[in-house]
Amino acid sequence: MRIDQLVPAFHQGDAIGDTAFHLKQFFLSQGISSEIYCLTFDKELEEKCQPFSSFPKPQPGDVTLLHFALPSLLTQALARLPSHKVIIYHNVTPSHFFEPFSQEMVRLSQLGREELSSLVPHVELALADSEFNRQELVKLGFRNSQVFPLFVDFSKYKEPPSHFVQDLFDDGRTNLLFVGRIVPNKKIEDLIKVVFYYKKYVSPLVRLIVIGKTASCPRYYQSLVRIADEFYLKPEEIHFSGHIPDEEMFALYRASHVFLSLSEHEGFCLPLIESLVFELPIIAYNSSAVPYTLDGAGILINTKRVDYVAELVDIVAHDKKLREKIIRGQRLHLEKFKKKGREKFLLENLKKLRG
């Protein structure tokens, strides 16, 4: 039996890529032939995968697994294969978030959901990296669906942070951190409003740190820069870091007081797990996959009222007893998350497909 994975884009440090490579290593350790085939990949990963053009036709007893997060020619290719077909669904952001900013992203989002629906009659096992995503699969009509949580390489978080960056941002300001692509569903404009209120009514010593690629939706990023300017927020009060090396990101996690997310659509939200690792208290808007990923850890809020959120941030940032209580709960959830038996669960389900 072969178990091959199809990945449209295989990138260094990407959660989907990390999951695919980890699974390949696991399958090989079980004596199962396995390879990753992709359309595009980072140069430094060329020894870890193969181009899809070299994908050999599988046999009926083989398994082919597609990581689905965007439309690609791999969707139709999977449907035509004679092997057992499986997907891991990593979510497609609904198109309405992009409508004011990018018609191309609207098109890609709509096409992604159309392609996902087209796989319903072909896929024997539909996996999702969160219960929220699994519920989407059920609504689309996938018959056999299971939750398969995202693989997280916890070993990389043991790497030393940049002490220069950590010292630079540990300057007496209350640091609010958000990590994620700069795209409209993340609602970063709401974070800016909270920081403005905090600066005006709580303390002028505040800073919003946003880590993430700014080129994903340029018009949205430009709108955020304008909003920050309209609220008279200075460069030392709002910092867009862009995509940065791990050691710098780890330093900013350590230098921050609260991880604040007011995002309205998440398929899993890996930065929530990273906040658990760095023992950074979480305040997050109760939406999409967020409550499933946190599973009772951190603080979930059901309102975006800026005064409420800003005052809550201040309490969590500076009340030592409350911080310790939140961190204890987050620590317990992290240990539970680490103990989930993903690999054996997946292998058992794949073997069932073969009868």
C-alpha positions in Angstrom: 0.0 0.0 0.0 1.1 3.5 -0.8 -0.2 6.6 1.1 0.6 9.7 -0.9 -0.3 13.3 -0.1 -1.2 16.0 -2.5 -0.4 19.6 -1.4 -1.1 22.5 -3.8 1.7 24.7 -2.2 4.4 23.3 0.1 6.0 26.1 2.1 8.6 26.3 4.9 7.1 26.9 8.3 3.5 26.6 7.0 1.1 24.7 9.2 -0.2 22.6 6.3 3.3 21.8 5.1 4.4 20.9 8.6 1.4 18.5 8.9 2.1 16.9 5.5 5.8 16.3 6.2 5.1 14.9 9.7 2.6 12.5 8.3 5.0 11.4 5.6 7.6 10.6 8.3 5.1 8.7 10.3 3.9 6.6 7.3 7.5 5.8 6.4 8.2 4.8 10.1 5.3 2.3 9.8 6.9 0.7 6.7 4.4 2.3 4.3 5.6 3.9 1.1 4.7 7.6 1.1 5.5 10.8 -0.7 4.3 14.4 -0.9 3.5 15.7 -4.4 2.9 19.4 -4.9 2.4 22.1 -7.6 4.7 24.6 -6.0 7.3 24.3 -3.2 10.0 26.4 -1.5 13.5 25.7 -2.8 14.7 24.6 0.6 12.0 21.9 0.6 12.8 20.2 -2.7 14.3 17.2 -1.0 11.1 16.7 1.1 8.6 16.5 -1.8 8.2 15.8 -5.5 6.5 17.8 -8.2 3.0 16.7 -9.0 4.1 16.1 -12.6 6.0 13.0 -11.4 3.0 11.6 -9.4 2.7 7.9 -10.4 -0.8 6.5 -11.0 -1.8 4.8 -7.8 -3.3 1.3 -7.5 -6.9 0.7 -6.3 -5.6 -0.4 -2.9 -3.5 2.7 -2.4 -4.6 5.9 -0.5 -4.3 9.4 -1.8 -4.8 12.3 0.6 -5.4 15.9 -0.5 -4.8 18.8 1.8 -7.6 21.2 0.8 -7.3 24.9 1.5 -7.5 26.5 -1.9 -8.6 25.7 -5.5 -6.1 23.9 -7.7 -5.9 21.4 -10.5 -5.3 18.8 -7.8 -9.0 18.8 -7.0 -10.0 17.3 -10.3 -6.9 15.1 -10.4 -7.9 13.5 -7.1 -11.5 12.8 -8.3 -10.2 10.8 -11.2 -7.8 8.6 -9.3 -8.6 4.8 -8.8 -7.2 4.9 -5.3 -9.0 5.4 -2.0 -9.5 9.2 -1.8 -9.2 11.2 1.4 -9.1 15.0 2.2 -7.9 17.0 5.1 -9.9 20.2 5.1 -8.0 23.3 6.4 -10.9 25.7 5.6 -11.7 28.3 2.9 -12.5 31.8 4.1 -16.0 32.9 2.9 -15.9 35.3 0.0 -17.9 38.1 1.6 -15.0 39.1 3.7 -13.0 40.0 0.6 -15.7 41.9 -1.4 -14.6 45.4 -0.4 -11.0 44.7 -1.1 -10.2 42.1 -3.8 -12.4 40.6 -6.5 -9.6 38.1 -7.2 -9.8 36.7 -3.7 -13.6 36.7 -3.9 -13.2 34.6 -7.1 -10.7 32.2 -5.5 -12.8 31.8 -2.4 -16.0 31.0 -4.3 -14.0 28.6 -6.6 -12.5 26.9 -3.6 -15.9 26.1 -2.2 -17.2 24.9 -5.5 -14.2 22.6 -5.9 -14.7 21.3 -2.3 -18.3 20.5 -3.0 -17.4 18.7 -6.2 -15.4 16.1 -4.2 -18.4 15.0 -2.1 -19.2 11.9 -4.3 -15.6 10.9 -4.7 -14.1 11.1 -1.2 -14.4 8.2 1.2 -13.0 9.9 4.3 -13.2 13.7 4.9 -11.0 14.9 7.7 -11.0 18.4 9.2 -8.5 20.0 11.5 -11.2 21.4 13.7 -14.8 20.6 14.7 -15.9 23.8 13.0 -14.4 22.7 9.7 -15.9 19.2 10.1 -19.4 20.7 10.5 -18.8 22.6 7.2 -18.0 19.2 5.6 -21.2 17.7 7.0 -23.3 20.5 5.6 -21.7 20.0 2.2 -22.7 16.4 2.2 -19.5 14.5 3.0 -20.7 11.2 4.5 -17.7 10.0 6.6 -16.1 12.9 8.4 -13.7 13.0 11.4 -11.7 15.7 13.3 -8.0 15.4 12.7 -6.3 18.2 14.7 -3.5 20.2 13.1 0.0 18.8 13.7 2.1 21.3 15.7 5.9 21.0 15.8 6.4 21.9 19.4 10.2 21.3 19.2 10.7 24.5 17.3 9.4 26.7 20.1 12.4 25.6 22.2 14.7 27.6 19.9 16.0 30.7 21.7 14.2 34.0 20.9 15.9 37.2 19.7 16.9 38.9 22.9 17.5 42.1 21.0 13.9 42.2 19.8 12.5 41.1 23.2 14.4 43.9 25.0 13.4 46.4 22.4 9.7 45.8 23.0 9.9 45.2 26.7 9.9 49.0 27.3 7.1 49.6 29.8 4.2 49.6 27.3 1.3 47.1 27.5 1.8 45.0 24.4 -1.2 43.5 22.7 -0.2 40.8 20.2 -2.0 39.4 17.2 -0.5 36.9 14.8 -2.0 36.0 11.4 -2.2 37.0 7.7 -3.4 40.6 7.2 -6.7 39.7 5.6 -10.2 41.1 6.2 -11.7 38.2 8.2 -9.1 38.8 10.9 -10.8 42.2 11.7 -7.6 43.9 12.6 -9.4 47.3 12.4 -11.3 46.2 15.5 -7.9 45.7 17.3 -6.9 49.2 16.3 -10.1 50.7 17.8 -9.4 48.9 21.1 -5.9 50.3 21.2 -7.2 53.8 20.5 -9.6 53.5 23.4 -7.0 52.1 25.7 -4.6 54.9 24.8 -7.2 57.6 25.4 -9.0 56.3 28.5 -6.7 53.7 30.2 -3.1 54.5 29.6 -1.0 56.1 26.8 1.6 53.4 27.2 0.1 50.8 24.9 1.2 49.1 21.7 -0.5 46.8 19.2 1.9 44.3 17.6 0.6 42.5 14.4 2.7 39.7 13.0 1.8 38.5 9.5 2.2 38.9 5.8 1.0 42.3 4.7 0.9 41.4 1.0 -2.0 38.9 1.1 -4.6 41.6 0.6 -2.8 44.9 -0.1 -6.0 47.1 -0.2 -7.0 45.8 3.2 -3.6 46.4 4.7 -3.6 50.0 3.2 -7.0 50.6 4.8 -5.6 49.6 8.2 -2.7 52.0 7.8 -5.3 54.8 7.1 -7.4 53.8 10.1 -4.3 53.9 12.4 -3.5 57.4 11.0 -7.1 58.6 11.5 -6.8 57.5 15.2 -3.5 59.4 15.5 -1.7 56.2 16.5 2.1 56.6 16.2 4.6 54.0 14.9 5.5 53.1 18.5 1.8 52.4 19.3 1.0 50.1 16.4 3.6 47.9 14.8 3.1 45.8 11.7 6.1 43.5 11.7 5.3 41.6 8.4 6.5 38.1 8.1 9.5 37.6 10.4 12.0 34.9 11.4 10.9 32.5 14.2 13.4 33.9 16.7 11.9 37.4 16.3 8.3 36.1 16.5 9.1 34.1 19.7 10.6 37.2 21.2 7.4 39.2 20.5 5.3 36.5 22.1 7.5 36.7 25.2 7.4 40.5 25.2 3.6 40.7 25.0 1.1 40.9 27.8 -2.1 39.7 26.1 -2.9 37.8 22.8 -6.0 39.6 21.5 -8.0 38.2 18.6 -11.2 39.7 17.3 -11.2 37.6 14.2 -14.5 36.6 12.8 -13.4 33.5 10.8 -10.8 31.0 11.7 -10.4 27.4 10.5 -8.2 26.4 13.4 -6.0 29.4 14.5 -2.5 28.1 15.3 -1.4 31.3 17.1 -3.8 30.4 19.9 -1.8 27.2 20.4 1.4 29.2 20.2 0.1 31.5 22.9 -0.4 28.5 25.1 3.2 27.5 24.5 4.5 30.9 25.5 2.1 31.2 28.4 0.6 34.4 27.0 -3.0 35.0 28.3 -5.6 34.9 25.5 -8.6 37.0 24.9 -10.5 36.0 21.8 -13.8 36.7 20.1 -16.1 33.7 20.2 -16.3 32.9 16.5 -15.8 30.0 14.0 -13.1 27.5 15.2 -11.8 29.6 18.1 -13.9 28.0 20.9 -13.0 24.5 19.6 -9.3 25.3 19.5 -9.3 26.9 23.0 -11.7 24.3 24.5 -12.3 26.3 27.6 -8.8 27.9 27.9 -8.2 31.6 27.8 -11.1 34.1 27.8 -13.8 34.0 25.2 -15.8 37.2 24.6 -19.1 37.6 22.8 -18.9 41.4 22.3 -16.5 43.7 20.5 -17.5 46.8 22.5 -14.3 48.7 22.6 -14.6 49.9 26.2 -15.3 46.4 27.5 -12.5 44.8 25.5 -9.9 47.5 26.4 -10.7 47.4 30.2 -10.6 43.6 30.1 -7.2 43.7 28.4 -5.9 46.0 31.1 -7.1 43.7 33.9 -5.7 40.6 32.3 -2.4 42.3 31.5 -1.8 43.6 35.0 -3.8 41.5 37.6 -1.1 38.9 38.6 -3.5 36.5 40.2 -5.9 36.5 37.3 -3.0 36.1 34.8 -1.7 33.1 36.8 -5.2 31.5 36.8 -5.6 32.0 33.1 -2.2 30.6 32.4 -2.8 27.5 34.6 -5.9 26.7 32.6 -4.1 27.3 29.3 -1.3 25.0 30.5 -3.7 22.2 31.2 -5.3 22.5 27.7 -1.9 22.5 26.1 -1.0 19.2 27.7 -4.3 17.7 26.6 -3.7 18.9 23.1 -0.3 17.4 23.0 -1.6 14.0 24.0 -4.1 13.6 21.2 -3.2 10.4 19.3 -3.4 11.8 15.8 -1.2 9.4 13.9 -2.6 6.0 15.1 -6.1 7.4 14.7 -5.4 8.4 11.1 -3.8 5.1 10.2 -6.7 3.1 11.7 -9.2 5.1 9.6 -7.1 4.7 6.4 -6.9 0.9 7.0 -10.6 0.7 7.3 -11.0 2.1 3.8 -9.2 -1.0 2.5 -11.7 -3.3 4.1 
